[in-house]
Amino acid sequence: MRFNELKEEIREIKFDKLRTDCDNYFEAVVVKGEINKLHERLHNFFGHPAWPSKDRLSYHMEEAIKGFGGIMPGQTLYFSNHGSDTIFAMLWPWQDGERTTVKIFQK
């Protein structure tokens, strides 16, 4: 249920493009003017980002994101693991500096 609650919060943001909205995956493109709203909602749900961070990602985090392209410098990862419920959000800024792809997964 937590994943659906997060998606409801995220849907309140104006997207440049909504790509996917299904049971365990959400993907959209956010414009620069909306990125702070997105970070605020993600921070309220996840707390501080797991990446970037001075700490390394845990093995569990690395394994969870590996199949989705991993995380690179300049990108952001939010991560939550409660029992068997793993939810994470990956933000991938575009080179144009105007848009960011957000991908939210539940495993």
C-alpha positions in Angstrom: 0.0 0.0 0.0 2.9 2.4 0.6 3.8 2.3 -3.1 0.3 3.4 -4.1 0.4 6.2 -1.5 3.7 7.5 -2.9 2.3 7.4 -6.5 -0.7 9.4 -5.4 1.7 12.1 -3.9 3.8 12.1 -7.1 0.8 12.4 -9.4 0.1 15.9 -8.0 3.2 17.2 -9.8 2.9 18.5 -13.3 4.8 16.3 -15.7 6.2 17.0 -19.1 5.3 13.4 -19.9 3.8 10.5 -18.1 5.5 7.3 -19.5 4.3 4.5 -17.3 1.9 4.1 -14.4 1.3 0.5 -13.4 1.1 -1.7 -10.3 4.8 -1.7 -9.4 6.4 0.9 -11.7 6.0 4.6 -12.4 8.0 6.6 -14.9 7.6 10.3 -15.9 9.5 13.3 -17.1 9.6 16.3 -14.8 10.4 19.8 -15.9 12.9 21.9 -14.0 10.2 24.1 -12.3 8.7 21.0 -10.7 11.8 19.2 -9.5 11.8 20.8 -6.1 8.3 19.6 -5.5 9.3 16.1 -6.6 12.3 16.0 -4.2 10.1 17.3 -1.4 7.6 14.5 -1.8 10.4 11.9 -2.2 12.2 13.2 0.9 8.9 13.0 2.9 8.5 9.4 1.9 12.1 8.1 1.9 14.1 10.5 4.0 17.5 11.6 2.7 18.6 10.2 -0.7 20.8 7.0 -0.6 22.7 8.6 -3.5 24.5 11.0 -3.7 25.9 10.3 -0.3 29.3 10.0 1.4 28.4 6.4 2.2 28.5 3.6 -0.3 25.3 1.9 -1.3 24.6 -1.4 0.5 24.8 -4.7 -1.4 21.0 -4.9 -1.2 20.6 -1.5 -2.8 23.2 -2.3 -5.6 21.4 -5.6 -6.4 18.0 -3.9 -6.4 19.0 -1.2 -8.9 21.4 -3.2 -11.0 18.7 -4.4 -13.5 17.5 -0.8 -14.0 20.8 0.7 -15.1 22.4 1.3 -11.7 23.1 4.8 -10.5 25.7 7.3 -11.9 27.2 10.6 -10.7 24.7 13.4 -11.2 21.7 11.0 -10.6 19.7 10.6 -7.4 18.5 7.4 -5.6 15.9 7.2 -2.9 15.6 3.8 -1.3 13.3 2.1 1.3 13.3 -1.5 2.4 10.6 -2.6 4.9 10.6 -6.4 5.2 9.9 -7.9 1.8 8.7 -4.5 0.5 11.5 -2.6 -1.4 10.7 0.7 -3.0 13.1 3.0 -4.7 13.1 6.1 -6.9 15.8 7.0 -9.4 16.1 10.5 -10.9 18.1 10.9 -14.1 18.6 14.5 -15.2 18.7 15.2 -18.9 21.7 16.9 -20.5 19.5 19.8 -21.5 19.3 20.8 -17.8 15.5 21.3 -18.2 14.1 17.8 -17.7 14.6 14.9 -15.3 13.3 11.3 -15.7 11.9 9.9 -12.5 11.5 6.1 -12.2 9.9 4.6 -9.1 9.9 0.8 -8.5 8.4 -1.6 -6.1 10.0 -5.0 -5.8 
